Amino acid sequence: LGLLALSGCGAQVSRELPSVGVVEYRLSPGDQLHLEVFREETLSGDYMVNDAGAITLPMAGDFPVTGKTVAQARAELEALLAGGYVRDARVNLTMAEYRPVFILGEVTRPGEYGYAQRMSVHALVAKAGGFTYRANEKVVYIRHALEGEETAYALTSAAAVMPGDTVRIGARYF
């Protein structure tokens, strides 16, 4: 994408965030998953994705999930368990809890908020009480989880936020 200069905002916006409709959620450390294995209470329960990007299962040990969708992790987990751990493995894997998102800057109530599936920047701003009168409503600064620096993005109505993101709304210059 080309460099976009927004007049009056003092920032060079080099990228646009993907739309909430096309973002596919990928698992990462800090996510909590709920696992149900048919007729296997010892395997069923809530599992936190650890810093190594895996969940630790009784009998099977560490199962890497980072970078996978929930559906991919479920299919791979079902295949792993069917391969010698559980007869007729039937697995249900769902998100129990996402990592939180953080919002700073020119919003009424900056802070930590729970992530919701397909959350947009505007939805996060609404959770935070809306923009202040000084907010620049054309640019958003986001530092994605595991990235060291924030990036300026054009703020559109469908701009996606992901769990672990730190979102900053800057002030506009008159």
MIKOL-44939 format. One line per field, with one value per residue: residue number from 1; residue in three letters; chain; x, y, z of N, C-alpha, C, CB in turn. Coordinates in steps of 0.05 Angstrom, whole numbers, plus 5000, padded with zeros to 4 digits. Glycine has a CB too. Example, Ala and Ser with C-alpha at 12.3 -4.5 7.8 and 13.67 -1.06 7.14 Angstrom:
BEGIN
num = [1 / 2];
residu = [ALA / SER];
chaine = [A / A];
n.X = [5264 / 5257];
n.Y = [4886 / 4955];
n.Z = [5156 / 5142];
ca.X = [5246 / 5273];
ca.Y = [4910 / 4979];
ca.Z = [5156 / 5143];
c.X = [5264 / 5258];
c.Y = [4934 / 5001];
c.Z = [5156 / 5157];
cb.X = [5226 / 5282];
cb.Y = [4911 / 4988];
cb.Z = [5181 / 5114];
% end
This chain:
BEGIN
num = [1 / 2 / 3 / 4 / 5 / 6 / 7 / 8 / 9 / 10 / 11 / 12 / 13 / 14 / 15 / 16 / 17 / 18 / 19 / 20 / 21 / 22 / 23 / 24 / 25 / 26 / 27 / 28 / 29 / 30 / 31 / 32 / 33 / 34 / 35 / 36 / 37 / 38 / 39 / 40 / 41 / 42 / 43 / 44 / 45 / 46 / 47 / 48 / 49 / 50 / 51 / 52 / 53 / 54 / 55 / 56 / 57 / 58 / 59 / 60 / 61 / 62 / 63 / 64 / 65 / 66 / 67 / 68 / 69 / 70 / 71 / 72 / 73 / 74 / 75 / 76 / 77 / 78 / 79 / 80 / 81 / 82 / 83 / 84 / 85 / 86 / 87 / 88 / 89 / 90 / 91 / 92 / 93 / 94 / 95 / 96 / 97 / 98 / 99 / 100 / 101 / 102 / 103 / 104 / 105 / 106 / 107 / 108 / 109 / 110 / 111 / 112 / 113 / 114 / 115 / 116 / 117 / 118 / 119 / 120 / 121 / 122 / 123 / 124 / 125 / 126 / 127 / 128 / 129 / 130 / 131 / 132 / 133 / 134 / 135 / 136 / 137 / 138 / 139 / 140 / 141 / 142 / 143 / 144 / 145 / 146 / 147 / 148 / 149 / 150 / 151 / 152 / 153 / 154 / 155 / 156 / 157 / 158 / 159 / 160 / 161 / 162 / 163 / 164 / 165 / 166 / 167 / 168 / 169 / 170 / 171 / 172 / 173 / 174];
residu = [LEU / GLY / LEU / LEU / ALA / LEU / SER / GLY / CYS / GLY / ALA / GLN / VAL / SER / ARG / GLU / LEU / PRO / SER / VAL / GLY / VAL / VAL / GLU / TYR / ARG / LEU / SER / PRO / GLY / ASP / GLN / LEU / HIS / LEU / GLU / VAL / PHE / ARG / GLU / GLU / THR / LEU / SER / GLY / ASP / TYR / MET / VAL / ASN / ASP / ALA / GLY / ALA / ILE / THR / LEU / PRO / MET / ALA / GLY / ASP / PHE / PRO / VAL / THR / GLY / LYS / THR / VAL / ALA / GLN / ALA / ARG / ALA / GLU / LEU / GLU / ALA / LEU / LEU / ALA / GLY / GLY / TYR / VAL / ARG / ASP / ALA / ARG / VAL / ASN / LEU / THR / MET / ALA / GLU / TYR / ARG / PRO / VAL / PHE / ILE / LEU / GLY / GLU / VAL / THR / ARG / PRO / GLY / GLU / TYR / GLY / TYR / ALA / GLN / ARG / MET / SER / VAL / HIS / ALA / LEU / VAL / ALA / LYS / ALA / GLY / GLY / PHE / THR / TYR / ARG / ALA / ASN / GLU / LYS / VAL / VAL / TYR / ILE / ARG / HIS / ALA / LEU / GLU / GLY / GLU / GLU / THR / ALA / TYR / ALA / LEU / THR / SER / ALA / ALA / ALA / VAL / MET / PRO / GLY / ASP / THR / VAL / ARG / ILE / GLY / ALA / ARG / TYR / PHE];
chaine = [A / A / A / A / A / A / A / A / A / A / A / A / A / A / A / A / A / A / A / A / A / A / A / A / A / A / A / A / A / A / A / A / A / A / A / A / A / A / A / A / A / A / A / A / A / A / A / A / A / A / A / A / A / A / A / A / A / A / A / A / A / A / A / A / A / A / A / A / A / A / A / A / A / A / A / A / A / A / A / A / A / A / A / A / A / A / A / A / A / A / A / A / A / A / A / A / A / A / A / A / A / A / A / A / A / A / A / A / A / A / A / A / A / A / A / A / A / A / A / A / A / A / A / A / A / A / A / A / A / A / A / A / A / A / A / A / A / A / A / A / A / A / A / A / A / A / A / A / A / A / A / A / A / A / A / A / A / A / A / A / A / A / A / A / A / A / A / A / A / A / A / A / A / A];
n.X = [5017 / 5009 / 5040 / 5003 / 4984 / 4952 / 4917 / 4927 / 4935 / 4985 / 5013 / 5043 / 5012 / 5024 / 5000 / 4940 / 4894 / 4872 / 4806 / 4752 / 4721 / 4755 / 4796 / 4829 / 4829 / 4886 / 4916 / 4953 / 5005 / 4976 / 4923 / 4862 / 4837 / 4780 / 4772 / 4738 / 4734 / 4703 / 4678 / 4724 / 4741 / 4788 / 4819 / 4788 / 4774 / 4796 / 4849 / 4909 / 4946 / 5013 / 5076 / 5111 / 5078 / 5043 / 4994 / 4989 / 4976 / 4947 / 4977 / 4990 / 5025 / 5060 / 5026 / 5033 / 5002 / 5005 / 4996 / 4959 / 4891 / 4831 / 4801 / 4839 / 4874 / 4839 / 4828 / 4880 / 4892 / 4852 / 4868 / 4918 / 4903 / 4872 / 4910 / 4931 / 4922 / 4867 / 4810 / 4766 / 4767 / 4734 / 4731 / 4720 / 4738 / 4743 / 4746 / 4759 / 4775 / 4799 / 4861 / 4869 / 4855 / 4886 / 4876 / 4897 / 4907 / 4869 / 4815 / 4754 / 4756 / 4812 / 4847 / 4848 / 4813 / 4765 / 4772 / 4731 / 4704 / 4720 / 4729 / 4729 / 4768 / 4736 / 4695 / 4724 / 4738 / 4687 / 4676 / 4711 / 4687 / 4684 / 4712 / 4753 / 4744 / 4789 / 4810 / 4843 / 4810 / 4823 / 4870 / 4901 / 4944 / 4978 / 5006 / 5022 / 5016 / 5077 / 5107 / 5155 / 5147 / 5099 / 5053 / 5028 / 4962 / 4910 / 4848 / 4792 / 4722 / 4718 / 4766 / 4807 / 4820 / 4865 / 4871 / 4914 / 4935 / 4958 / 4927 / 4929 / 4901 / 4914 / 4923 / 4890 / 4914 / 4900];
n.Y = [4976 / 5045 / 5106 / 5147 / 5211 / 5245 / 5304 / 5355 / 5322 / 5309 / 5261 / 5208 / 5160 / 5095 / 5047 / 5007 / 4980 / 4911 / 4892 / 4877 / 4836 / 4802 / 4784 / 4730 / 4696 / 4679 / 4634 / 4648 / 4658 / 4664 / 4662 / 4628 / 4564 / 4521 / 4454 / 4397 / 4329 / 4274 / 4229 / 4231 / 4255 / 4268 / 4293 / 4335 / 4404 / 4471 / 4504 / 4541 / 4577 / 4570 / 4606 / 4584 / 4573 / 4531 / 4482 / 4442 / 4376 / 4323 / 4260 / 4266 / 4309 / 4370 / 4408 / 4443 / 4505 / 4558 / 4607 / 4579 / 4571 / 4563 / 4522 / 4493 / 4477 / 4445 / 4403 / 4381 / 4366 / 4328 / 4289 / 4276 / 4255 / 4211 / 4180 / 4141 / 4154 / 4162 / 4124 / 4128 / 4186 / 4245 / 4312 / 4376 / 4441 / 4505 / 4577 / 4600 / 4645 / 4706 / 4742 / 4806 / 4873 / 4938 / 5007 / 5073 / 5144 / 5193 / 5180 / 5171 / 5135 / 5108 / 5045 / 4974 / 4925 / 4873 / 4829 / 4820 / 4775 / 4791 / 4847 / 4917 / 4977 / 5022 / 4998 / 4985 / 5036 / 5055 / 5021 / 5044 / 5092 / 5129 / 5179 / 5234 / 5306 / 5325 / 5286 / 5253 / 5230 / 5204 / 5175 / 5119 / 5091 / 5031 / 4980 / 4917 / 4854 / 4825 / 4858 / 4911 / 4965 / 5018 / 5027 / 5073 / 5076 / 5084 / 5104 / 5069 / 5050 / 4995 / 4976 / 4928 / 4901 / 4862 / 4811 / 4828 / 4873 / 4941 / 5000 / 5066 / 5129 / 5188 / 5260 / 5312 / 5363 / 5430];
n.Z = [5000 / 4986 / 5012 / 5053 / 5065 / 5114 / 5117 / 5164 / 5208 / 5224 / 5218 / 5182 / 5148 / 5135 / 5126 / 5120 / 5165 / 5166 / 5148 / 5194 / 5175 / 5145 / 5176 / 5205 / 5264 / 5301 / 5345 / 5406 / 5457 / 5522 / 5509 / 5526 / 5523 / 5515 / 5522 / 5502 / 5506 / 5482 / 5528 / 5560 / 5614 / 5640 / 5603 / 5586 / 5595 / 5615 / 5583 / 5584 / 5536 / 5536 / 5547 / 5511 / 5469 / 5469 / 5492 / 5550 / 5555 / 5594 / 5591 / 5534 / 5532 / 5513 / 5466 / 5408 / 5391 / 5375 / 5325 / 5296 / 5273 / 5312 / 5291 / 5260 / 5301 / 5331 / 5294 / 5287 / 5339 / 5348 / 5312 / 5334 / 5385 / 5369 / 5347 / 5383 / 5436 / 5451 / 5439 / 5385 / 5380 / 5394 / 5390 / 5417 / 5411 / 5436 / 5443 / 5507 / 5533 / 5508 / 5499 / 5530 / 5503 / 5496 / 5506 / 5495 / 5504 / 5470 / 5490 / 5528 / 5573 / 5581 / 5581 / 5599 / 5562 / 5550 / 5495 / 5438 / 5390 / 5324 / 5332 / 5322 / 5315 / 5324 / 5355 / 5401 / 5418 / 5430 / 5474 / 5509 / 5522 / 5481 / 5435 / 5457 / 5456 / 5432 / 5400 / 5345 / 5294 / 5248 / 5245 / 5275 / 5323 / 5330 / 5369 / 5357 / 5390 / 5411 / 5379 / 5375 / 5365 / 5354 / 5299 / 5252 / 5227 / 5178 / 5201 / 5195 / 5189 / 5193 / 5212 / 5240 / 5306 / 5345 / 5396 / 5450 / 5426 / 5432 / 5430 / 5408 / 5410 / 5381 / 5391 / 5355 / 5312 / 5307];
ca.X = [5000 / 5024 / 5041 / 4980 / 4987 / 4926 / 4921 / 4920 / 4937 / 5013 / 5023 / 5045 / 5000 / 5036 / 4985 / 4912 / 4888 / 4853 / 4778 / 4744 / 4709 / 4774 / 4816 / 4825 / 4842 / 4906 / 4922 / 4978 / 5007 / 4958 / 4895 / 4853 / 4820 / 4764 / 4773 / 4720 / 4740 / 4681 / 4683 / 4750 / 4741 / 4815 / 4830 / 4770 / 4778 / 4807 / 4879 / 4921 / 4968 / 5036 / 5095 / 5123 / 5058 / 5031 / 4978 / 5000 / 4955 / 4954 / 4985 / 5001 / 5046 / 5057 / 5014 / 5036 / 4979 / 5010 / 4995 / 4938 / 4864 / 4819 / 4793 / 4863 / 4884 / 4820 / 4832 / 4906 / 4889 / 4836 / 4886 / 4939 / 4891 / 4863 / 4934 / 4942 / 4915 / 4839 / 4796 / 4744 / 4770 / 4716 / 4742 / 4709 / 4757 / 4732 / 4759 / 4747 / 4781 / 4819 / 4878 / 4856 / 4866 / 4891 / 4872 / 4909 / 4905 / 4846 / 4789 / 4744 / 4765 / 4834 / 4851 / 4847 / 4786 / 4763 / 4770 / 4708 / 4709 / 4717 / 4728 / 4740 / 4779 / 4713 / 4682 / 4741 / 4735 / 4661 / 4678 / 4727 / 4671 / 4684 / 4734 / 4752 / 4740 / 4815 / 4819 / 4847 / 4793 / 4831 / 4894 / 4904 / 4970 / 4975 / 5029 / 5012 / 5030 / 5103 / 5121 / 5167 / 5140 / 5072 / 5051 / 5004 / 4944 / 4886 / 4826 / 4767 / 4701 / 4721 / 4794 / 4807 / 4838 / 4869 / 4879 / 4942 / 4942 / 4957 / 4916 / 4932 / 4887 / 4929 / 4908 / 4890 / 4926 / 4880];
ca.Y = [5000 / 5069 / 5124 / 5164 / 5234 / 5257 / 5332 / 5366 / 5304 / 5308 / 5234 / 5194 / 5134 / 5078 / 5022 / 5006 / 4955 / 4894 / 4894 / 4856 / 4814 / 4784 / 4776 / 4704 / 4696 / 4659 / 4630 / 4659 / 4655 / 4680 / 4654 / 4606 / 4547 / 4501 / 4429 / 4375 / 4304 / 4256 / 4207 / 4233 / 4277 / 4276 / 4311 / 4358 / 4427 / 4496 / 4503 / 4567 / 4574 / 4579 / 4624 / 4569 / 4571 / 4504 / 4474 / 4418 / 4357 / 4298 / 4237 / 4274 / 4329 / 4396 / 4409 / 4471 / 4517 / 4585 / 4612 / 4563 / 4578 / 4544 / 4498 / 4478 / 4464 / 4423 / 4380 / 4368 / 4353 / 4304 / 4269 / 4267 / 4237 / 4187 / 4165 / 4124 / 4163 / 4159 / 4109 / 4144 / 4213 / 4266 / 4335 / 4402 / 4461 / 4532 / 4598 / 4606 / 4673 / 4719 / 4762 / 4833 / 4895 / 4961 / 5032 / 5096 / 5169 / 5211 / 5167 / 5179 / 5117 / 5090 / 5022 / 4946 / 4916 / 4846 / 4827 / 4805 / 4765 / 4810 / 4873 / 4938 / 4999 / 5038 / 4983 / 4988 / 5064 / 5056 / 5010 / 5063 / 5116 / 5147 / 5198 / 5260 / 5327 / 5330 / 5261 / 5252 / 5208 / 5194 / 5159 / 5103 / 5079 / 5005 / 4962 / 4890 / 4837 / 4816 / 4878 / 4931 / 4993 / 5022 / 5035 / 5090 / 5065 / 5099 / 5094 / 5064 / 5039 / 4966 / 4970 / 4906 / 4900 / 4835 / 4809 / 4835 / 4899 / 4966 / 5020 / 5094 / 5150 / 5213 / 5286 / 5325 / 5390 / 5448];
ca.Z = [5000 / 4984 / 5034 / 5053 / 5084 / 5122 / 5123 / 5190 / 5230 / 5232 / 5217 / 5157 / 5151 / 5115 / 5121 / 5129 / 5180 / 5152 / 5156 / 5213 / 5159 / 5133 / 5196 / 5216 / 5290 / 5305 / 5374 / 5415 / 5486 / 5538 / 5503 / 5542 / 5506 / 5529 / 5508 / 5510 / 5492 / 5488 / 5546 / 5571 / 5632 / 5648 / 5582 / 5582 / 5613 / 5604 / 5579 / 5577 / 5518 / 5552 / 5534 / 5489 / 5448 / 5470 / 5515 / 5561 / 5559 / 5608 / 5573 / 5508 / 5535 / 5500 / 5439 / 5399 / 5379 / 5366 / 5296 / 5284 / 5280 / 5331 / 5275 / 5254 / 5326 / 5337 / 5275 / 5293 / 5365 / 5345 / 5298 / 5354 / 5405 / 5355 / 5340 / 5404 / 5463 / 5456 / 5419 / 5374 / 5391 / 5385 / 5404 / 5413 / 5421 / 5433 / 5458 / 5533 / 5539 / 5491 / 5512 / 5529 / 5486 / 5512 / 5491 / 5508 / 5489 / 5470 / 5494 / 5554 / 5594 / 5572 / 5598 / 5589 / 5556 / 5539 / 5466 / 5427 / 5363 / 5302 / 5344 / 5307 / 5331 / 5333 / 5377 / 5425 / 5426 / 5442 / 5501 / 5525 / 5526 / 5458 / 5431 / 5470 / 5436 / 5419 / 5386 / 5317 / 5286 / 5222 / 5248 / 5299 / 5327 / 5342 / 5373 / 5359 / 5409 / 5403 / 5363 / 5392 / 5360 / 5343 / 5272 / 5246 / 5208 / 5172 / 5218 / 5179 / 5206 / 5196 / 5220 / 5260 / 5329 / 5353 / 5424 / 5456 / 5414 / 5446 / 5411 / 5418 / 5395 / 5385 / 5391 / 5329 / 5312 / 5295];
c.X = [5018 / 5023 / 5018 / 4984 / 4960 / 4931 / 4912 / 4924 / 4966 / 5025 / 5024 / 5034 / 5009 / 5019 / 4956 / 4909 / 4870 / 4825 / 4771 / 4732 / 4729 / 4796 / 4809 / 4842 / 4861 / 4913 / 4950 / 4980 / 4989 / 4928 / 4888 / 4832 / 4804 / 4763 / 4753 / 4727 / 4718 / 4690 / 4711 / 4752 / 4768 / 4828 / 4814 / 4776 / 4788 / 4838 / 4888 / 4944 / 4993 / 5055 / 5110 / 5103 / 5043 / 5011 / 4989 / 4977 / 4964 / 4959 / 5000 / 5023 / 5039 / 5046 / 5015 / 5011 / 4983 / 5010 / 4973 / 4911 / 4853 / 4811 / 4817 / 4874 / 4866 / 4825 / 4859 / 4906 / 4873 / 4852 / 4907 / 4927 / 4881 / 4887 / 4946 / 4935 / 4885 / 4826 / 4771 / 4744 / 4751 / 4722 / 4726 / 4728 / 4746 / 4749 / 4744 / 4751 / 4803 / 4838 / 4865 / 4869 / 4868 / 4887 / 4881 / 4902 / 4878 / 4820 / 4780 / 4755 / 4787 / 4837 / 4852 / 4819 / 4787 / 4759 / 4744 / 4714 / 4702 / 4714 / 4742 / 4752 / 4756 / 4698 / 4698 / 4739 / 4708 / 4662 / 4693 / 4712 / 4672 / 4709 / 4731 / 4749 / 4766 / 4825 / 4822 / 4832 / 4800 / 4855 / 4893 / 4932 / 4967 / 5002 / 5017 / 5028 / 5056 / 5118 / 5132 / 5158 / 5111 / 5074 / 5026 / 4988 / 4922 / 4864 / 4801 / 4747 / 4704 / 4749 / 4794 / 4828 / 4841 / 4877 / 4908 / 4951 / 4940 / 4950 / 4919 / 4918 / 4901 / 4910 / 4910 / 4903 / 4908 / 4891];
c.Y = [5025 / 5086 / 5144 / 5186 / 5245 / 5286 / 5339 / 5346 / 5300 / 5280 / 5224 / 5166 / 5116 / 5054 / 5025 / 4979 / 4937 / 4897 / 4871 / 4832 / 4794 / 4774 / 4749 / 4702 / 4673 / 4657 / 4639 / 4656 / 4674 / 4674 / 4630 / 4590 / 4528 / 4476 / 4409 / 4351 / 4284 / 4233 / 4207 / 4258 / 4287 / 4294 / 4336 / 4379 / 4451 / 4494 / 4531 / 4561 / 4586 / 4596 / 4610 / 4565 / 4545 / 4502 / 4447 / 4399 / 4333 / 4276 / 4246 / 4295 / 4355 / 4393 / 4437 / 4481 / 4545 / 4587 / 4597 / 4576 / 4557 / 4519 / 4481 / 4463 / 4441 / 4399 / 4366 / 4354 / 4327 / 4282 / 4258 / 4248 / 4211 / 4169 / 4149 / 4132 / 4157 / 4144 / 4126 / 4172 / 4232 / 4290 / 4360 / 4422 / 4489 / 4552 / 4602 / 4635 / 4683 / 4736 / 4789 / 4851 / 4919 / 4986 / 5055 / 5121 / 5182 / 5196 / 5173 / 5162 / 5098 / 5067 / 4995 / 4938 / 4888 / 4847 / 4812 / 4797 / 4787 / 4839 / 4894 / 4960 / 5016 / 5024 / 4986 / 5016 / 5067 / 5044 / 5029 / 5090 / 5136 / 5165 / 5222 / 5281 / 5333 / 5307 / 5265 / 5227 / 5196 / 5175 / 5144 / 5092 / 5053 / 4991 / 4934 / 4874 / 4826 / 4834 / 4900 / 4959 / 4995 / 5032 / 5052 / 5077 / 5085 / 5087 / 5093 / 5051 / 5009 / 4958 / 4951 / 4910 / 4870 / 4834 / 4814 / 4862 / 4921 / 4987 / 5047 / 5113 / 5176 / 5237 / 5297 / 5353 / 5408 / 5463];
c.Z = [5000 / 5010 / 5032 / 5073 / 5089 / 5130 / 5150 / 5213 / 5239 / 5231 / 5188 / 5161 / 5128 / 5109 / 5130 / 5144 / 5164 / 5164 / 5175 / 5198 / 5148 / 5152 / 5207 / 5242 / 5292 / 5335 / 5381 / 5445 / 5501 / 5532 / 5520 / 5525 / 5524 / 5511 / 5519 / 5493 / 5501 / 5505 / 5559 / 5589 / 5640 / 5628 / 5579 / 5603 / 5599 / 5604 / 5571 / 5557 / 5532 / 5535 / 5510 / 5466 / 5447 / 5494 / 5524 / 5569 / 5576 / 5587 / 5548 / 5510 / 5521 / 5472 / 5429 / 5384 / 5367 / 5335 / 5282 / 5291 / 5299 / 5316 / 5268 / 5279 / 5334 / 5320 / 5282 / 5320 / 5364 / 5332 / 5318 / 5374 / 5393 / 5348 / 5364 / 5432 / 5470 / 5432 / 5410 / 5385 / 5378 / 5403 / 5397 / 5426 / 5415 / 5449 / 5485 / 5540 / 5520 / 5509 / 5510 / 5508 / 5504 / 5495 / 5508 / 5492 / 5492 / 5469 / 5523 / 5577 / 5583 / 5591 / 5584 / 5585 / 5545 / 5509 / 5459 / 5398 / 5342 / 5312 / 5325 / 5326 / 5341 / 5356 / 5403 / 5435 / 5440 / 5471 / 5520 / 5528 / 5504 / 5457 / 5449 / 5448 / 5421 / 5402 / 5356 / 5308 / 5259 / 5223 / 5275 / 5300 / 5342 / 5345 / 5376 / 5379 / 5396 / 5384 / 5382 / 5389 / 5349 / 5314 / 5268 / 5223 / 5202 / 5188 / 5201 / 5198 / 5211 / 5204 / 5243 / 5282 / 5336 / 5383 / 5428 / 5444 / 5435 / 5426 / 5424 / 5399 / 5401 / 5384 / 5363 / 5333 / 5295 / 5272];
cb.X = [4981 / 5015 / 5068 / 4954 / 5006 / 4913 / 4906 / 4892 / 4926 / 5016 / 5007 / 5074 / 4969 / 5063 / 4998 / 4892 / 4876 / 4862 / 4759 / 4723 / 4693 / 4788 / 4819 / 4833 / 4822 / 4932 / 4920 / 4981 / 5036 / 4963 / 4892 / 4840 / 4837 / 4735 / 4802 / 4690 / 4769 / 4667 / 4679 / 4772 / 4725 / 4832 / 4832 / 4741 / 4797 / 4798 / 4887 / 4932 / 4963 / 5052 / 5116 / 5133 / 5071 / 5052 / 4947 / 5018 / 4944 / 4932 / 4960 / 4979 / 5072 / 5083 / 4985 / 5060 / 4956 / 5036 / 5021 / 4939 / 4846 / 4794 / 4778 / 4885 / 4885 / 4792 / 4833 / 4928 / 4876 / 4811 / 4899 / 4950 / 4867 / 4848 / 4955 / 4970 / 4920 / 4825 / 4787 / 4717 / 4799 / 4686 / 4771 / 4680 / 4785 / 4702 / 4760 / 4759 / 4788 / 4807 / 4907 / 4858 / 4848 / 4920 / 4842 / 4939 / 4911 / 4848 / 4790 / 4714 / 4742 / 4860 / 4831 / 4862 / 4772 / 4740 / 4794 / 4682 / 4692 / 4693 / 4741 / 4719 / 4799 / 4694 / 4678 / 4771 / 4737 / 4640 / 4694 / 4754 / 4681 / 4660 / 4736 / 4777 / 4730 / 4836 / 4800 / 4877 / 4764 / 4838 / 4920 / 4882 / 4989 / 4955 / 5047 / 5012 / 5012 / 5100 / 5102 / 5196 / 5159 / 5056 / 5050 / 5013 / 4932 / 4880 / 4822 / 4773 / 4674 / 4714 / 4809 / 4812 / 4827 / 4891 / 4872 / 4960 / 4923 / 4983 / 4886 / 4962 / 4856 / 4950 / 4920 / 4862 / 4955 / 4869];
cb.Y = [5000 / 5086 / 5139 / 5149 / 5256 / 5241 / 5349 / 5374 / 5277 / 5318 / 5215 / 5194 / 5136 / 5070 / 4998 / 5008 / 4961 / 4864 / 4894 / 4867 / 4824 / 4798 / 4797 / 4682 / 4695 / 4665 / 4600 / 4689 / 4660 / 4709 / 4647 / 4615 / 4531 / 4512 / 4417 / 4383 / 4294 / 4247 / 4180 / 4235 / 4270 / 4251 / 4296 / 4349 / 4418 / 4520 / 4482 / 4582 / 4589 / 4555 / 4634 / 4541 / 4576 / 4482 / 4473 / 4424 / 4347 / 4290 / 4222 / 4284 / 4319 / 4411 / 4398 / 4472 / 4518 / 4596 / 4605 / 4534 / 4580 / 4556 / 4508 / 4497 / 4485 / 4433 / 4390 / 4390 / 4373 / 4310 / 4281 / 4292 / 4252 / 4194 / 4183 / 4123 / 4192 / 4187 / 4081 / 4130 / 4223 / 4257 / 4339 / 4405 / 4458 / 4534 / 4625 / 4588 / 4677 / 4736 / 4763 / 4846 / 4900 / 4961 / 5035 / 5092 / 5164 / 5230 / 5136 / 5177 / 5100 / 5106 / 5021 / 4927 / 4935 / 4831 / 4813 / 4822 / 4740 / 4803 / 4874 / 4951 / 5017 / 5043 / 4953 / 4981 / 5083 / 5042 / 4983 / 5067 / 5129 / 5164 / 5206 / 5265 / 5353 / 5336 / 5239 / 5251 / 5216 / 5217 / 5176 / 5081 / 5099 / 4988 / 4971 / 4876 / 4813 / 4789 / 4891 / 4930 / 5006 / 5042 / 5011 / 5119 / 5038 / 5100 / 5112 / 5047 / 5044 / 4952 / 4996 / 4880 / 4916 / 4822 / 4781 / 4814 / 4905 / 4972 / 5014 / 5102 / 5152 / 5216 / 5305 / 5328 / 5389 / 5467];
cb.Z = [5024 / 4961 / 5036 / 5059 / 5073 / 5144 / 5102 / 5189 / 5222 / 5260 / 5234 / 5145 / 5152 / 5123 / 5136 / 5106 / 5208 / 5154 / 5132 / 5232 / 5138 / 5110 / 5219 / 5196 / 5312 / 5288 / 5381 / 5407 / 5494 / 5533 / 5472 / 5569 / 5487 / 5535 / 5509 / 5507 / 5498 / 5463 / 5532 / 5549 / 5657 / 5652 / 5555 / 5584 / 5636 / 5621 / 5559 / 5603 / 5490 / 5563 / 5553 / 5498 / 5422 / 5472 / 5508 / 5585 / 5532 / 5628 / 5565 / 5490 / 5525 / 5500 / 5439 / 5380 / 5398 / 5377 / 5284 / 5294 / 5254 / 5345 / 5250 / 5243 / 5349 / 5334 / 5246 / 5293 / 5385 / 5328 / 5274 / 5368 / 5418 / 5330 / 5328 / 5401 / 5466 / 5459 / 5429 / 5380 / 5387 / 5387 / 5397 / 5425 / 5408 / 5442 / 5442 / 5555 / 5568 / 5469 / 5498 / 5557 / 5461 / 5524 / 5483 / 5511 / 5461 / 5446 / 5489 / 5554 / 5605 / 5569 / 5620 / 5609 / 5536 / 5552 / 5454 / 5429 / 5357 / 5284 / 5372 / 5287 / 5314 / 5310 / 5370 / 5418 / 5402 / 5425 / 5499 / 5512 / 5550 / 5458 / 5401 / 5488 / 5450 / 5440 / 5392 / 5308 / 5287 / 5204 / 5246 / 5301 / 5343 / 5326 / 5398 / 5331 / 5419 / 5390 / 5341 / 5388 / 5340 / 5361 / 5253 / 5238 / 5217 / 5141 / 5243 / 5154 / 5194 / 5170 / 5227 / 5246 / 5354 / 5336 / 5435 / 5447 / 5390 / 5462 / 5404 / 5422 / 5402 / 5363 / 5412 / 5316 / 5301 / 5315];
% end
